C-alpha cells in the first residue's frame, strides 16, 4: 500500500498539496465498514490507511516536496 499511495500522491499535485497541508494531524480513514484500513463502526479499527498516509506525509517532507 505504501508504494501505491506514494506513486499516486507524487503524480497528483493537488492530492500531495492537500496531504501536506494536514500538518502533523492524525489522519483517519473514517469507514464504518472497514476496521482494517479504517477505524470501523466501533471507532477502534486499525486505521492502516491513515497510518500509511502519515508515513507518506513524512516521506514527502524528507524528500523536499
ZALUM-870127 format. One record per residue (C-alpha): residue in three letters; x, y, z. Coordinates in steps of 0.5 Angstrom, whole numbers, plus 2048, in hexadecimal, padded with zeros to 3 digits. Example, Ala and Ser with C-alpha at 12.3 -4.5 7.8 and 13.67 -1.06 7.14 Angstrom:
# ZALUM-870127
ALA8197F7810SER81B7FE80E
# end
This chain:
# ZALUM-870127
UNK800800800UNK806805802UNK8098047FBUNK8028057F7UNK80080B7FBUNK80780E7FAUNK80680E7F3UNK7FF8117F3UNK8018177F7UNK8078187F3UNK8048187EDUNK7FE81D7EFUNK8008247F1UNK7F98257F4UNK7F981F7F9UNK8008207FBUNK7FF8277FDUNK7F8825801UNK7FC820805UNK802824806UNK7FD82A809UNK7FB82580EUNK801827812UNK802822818UNK7FB820819UNK7F981981AUNK7F6816814UNK7F0811814UNK7EC80D80FUNK7E580E811UNK7E280880FUNK7DD804813UNK7DD7FE80EUNK7E57FD80FUNK7E87FC815UNK7EF7FA812UNK7F080080DUNK7EB805811UNK7E9806818UNK7E3802817UNK7DC80281AUNK7DE802821UNK7E4807820UNK7E9802823UNK7EC80081CUNK7F37FF81AUNK7F3805815UNK7F8802811UNK7F780780BUNK7F780D810UNK7FE80B812UNK80080A80BUNK7FE81180AUNK802813810UNK80880F80EUNK808812807UNK807819809UNK80D81980DUNK811815807UNK80F81B802UNK811820807UNK81881D808UNK81881D800UNK817824800UNK8108247FD
# end
